[in-house]
Amino acid sequence: MSDTKTTAKPALTRGAEIKLCGVTKRYSGQKIAAVDNVNLTIPAGEIVVFVGPSGCGKTTTMRMINRLIEPTSGEILIGGEDVRKKDANELRRHIGYVIQAGGLFPHMTVAENIAIVPRMLGWDKDKAAERVREMLNLVGLEPGQFADRYPRQLSGGQQQRVGVARALAADPPVMLMDEPFGAVDPITRAHLQDELLSLQDELSKTIVFVTHDFDEAVKLGDRIAILAEGSKIVQYDEPAAILANPADDFVRGFIGEGGAMKLLNVTRVADIELDELVTARATDSAADVRERIGDRDVPWAIVLDDADRPVRWISKDTLADMDGAIGNAGDKVTATISGRANVQEALEALLKTDFTSVPVTVRRKYVGMVSLSTVQNAIAGLREKSKARSRS
Ligand SMILES: Nc1ncnc2c1ncn2[C@@H]1O[C@H](COP(=O)(O)OP(=O)(O)OP(=O)(O)O)[C@@H](O)[C@H]1O
């Protein structure tokens, strides 16, 4: 059939909300519940990361979502539907599941591994094969090179990519990822994390991700749930809010050293309050720009070109000696920083230049200046914001 040859967009089903209501799991013979009355809403299309000490119940909580473990009591809803009202096997076909080292079947090729769920869903061979190709491309593996290999013929990182491809193959709205990158070296791990984030930009699945590594949680999570024994939720918030205002010493222990630095890593320059500087055009008269600078603390203007890109700096002193338009007077702007960069990167840019502030651009257009005091104010502001939120 020719329609199987069309290169349809790989995954189209967006994430669904997951709701845990009073969920408890008591294993037989256990005195204390492994998961004790957990209430949690995981918003559609977000990555929520469970972090907590070994044995606190992260995996048990996650596996109750796809009913690999049955709750003792409570309710789990996906997209508003009670998971217990569905056939467990059918449910699992619509929830991607990735475990450490990919969890691939060793006796099946890469293609066969990826096609398992589509075939179970009754897709014909051609459609499943097309899907395998799409998924391999999506996770950055050349289908011609990898489809017929066996898992043992792949590196750890490649196995992990195939694990992600397999979980996404049936286009599920929800993905559960249980320490998926725990078994690979730190460099491959960082690559896999970056790939997951760019995939998620495209796919907007609801992803529940378990890790021991708080830095991984900060990098990947739209929100982080910090869990203590019995899956007790000690704090559930965006990474920046947790870093700025940890709920207690237990959370502080997880954050570890350098919380303020980590906060800089998760805060985008475009999201902080930038300094304003007088802006000018080459055609503006020097006298006019001088007047606009007036008695401002920073006696400089920044000159923008026709496309609003910052091109030159000019000081009030230089302007004082000039008549007519400013033209090409002043010093060239040698460093700018993208609004998409994080504040840590902005600090590095500041350290590298001779100036006390650096222009910030969004899609190359000038939006403001970042300086050491902007960064300090931003950190203070984030702290205040999250304190106010936790009080409300
Ligand atoms: N099948 C089981 N039978 C009895 N107890 C179990 C079973 N599986 C897990 N447990 C217990 O339940 C608690 C929670 O286990 P779980 O695996 O969910 O924790 P975790 O936070 O994922 O741990 P880790 O980070 O070490 O993987 C632990 O005390 C564990 O020993």
The ligand as a Tripos MOL2 file, in Angstrom:
@<TRIPOS>MOLECULE
LIG
   31    33     1     0     0
SMALL
NO_CHARGES

@<TRIPOS>ATOM
      1 N1          7.9240   -6.7740   45.4130 N.pl3     1 LIG1
      2 C1          8.1680   -6.2420   46.6080 C.ar      1 LIG1
      3 N2          7.8250   -6.8680   47.7480 N.ar      1 LIG1
      4 C2          8.0440   -6.3190   48.9530 C.ar      1 LIG1
      5 N3          8.6240   -5.1210   49.1300 N.ar      1 LIG1
      6 C3          8.9920   -4.4410   48.0450 C.ar      1 LIG1
      7 C4          8.7890   -4.9490   46.7260 C.ar      1 LIG1
      8 N4          9.2600   -4.0580   45.8350 N.ar      1 LIG1
      9 C5          9.7330   -3.0030   46.5460 C.ar      1 LIG1
     10 N5          9.5830   -3.2480   47.8710 N.ar      1 LIG1
     11 C6          9.9400   -2.3300   48.9660 C.3       1 LIG1
     12 O1          9.1880   -1.1460   48.8070 O.3       1 LIG1
     13 C7          9.9600    0.0010   49.1260 C.3       1 LIG1
     14 C8          9.9830    0.9460   47.9220 C.3       1 LIG1
     15 O2         10.6890    0.3320   46.8510 O.3       1 LIG1
     16 P1         10.9360    1.0610   45.4560 P.3       1 LIG1
     17 O3         11.6520    0.0950   44.5780 O.co2     1 LIG1
     18 O4          9.6510    1.5980   44.9900 O.co2     1 LIG1
     19 O5         11.8790    2.2390   45.9040 O.3       1 LIG1
     20 P2         12.7760    3.2230   45.0230 P.3       1 LIG1
     21 O6         12.6360    4.5430   45.6410 O.co2     1 LIG1
     22 O7         12.4180    3.0690   43.5990 O.co2     1 LIG1
     23 O8         14.2210    2.6080   45.2990 O.3       1 LIG1
     24 P3         15.5640    2.6820   44.4160 P.3       1 LIG1
     25 O9         15.8910    4.1170   44.2920 O.co2     1 LIG1
     26 O10        16.5460    1.9360   45.2820 O.co2     1 LIG1
     27 O11        15.2680    2.0080   43.1200 O.co2     1 LIG1
     28 C9         11.3270   -0.5230   49.5200 C.3       1 LIG1
     29 O12        11.3790   -0.5910   50.9190 O.3       1 LIG1
     30 C10        11.3920   -1.9010   48.9180 C.3       1 LIG1
     31 O13        12.2050   -2.7430   49.6630 O.3       1 LIG1
@<TRIPOS>BOND
     1     1     2 1
     2     2     3 ar
     3     2     7 ar
     4     3     4 ar
     5     4     5 ar
     6     5     6 ar
     7     6     7 ar
     8     6    10 ar
     9     7     8 ar
    10     8     9 ar
    11     9    10 ar
    12    10    11 1
    13    11    12 1
    14    11    30 1
    15    12    13 1
    16    13    14 1
    17    13    28 1
    18    14    15 1
    19    15    16 1
    20    16    17 2
    21    16    18 1
    22    16    19 1
    23    19    20 1
    24    20    21 2
    25    20    22 1
    26    20    23 1
    27    23    24 1
    28    24    25 2
    29    24    26 1
    30    24    27 1
    31    28    29 1
    32    28    30 1
    33    30    31 1
@<TRIPOS>SUBSTRUCTURE
     1 LIG1         1 GROUP 0 **** ****
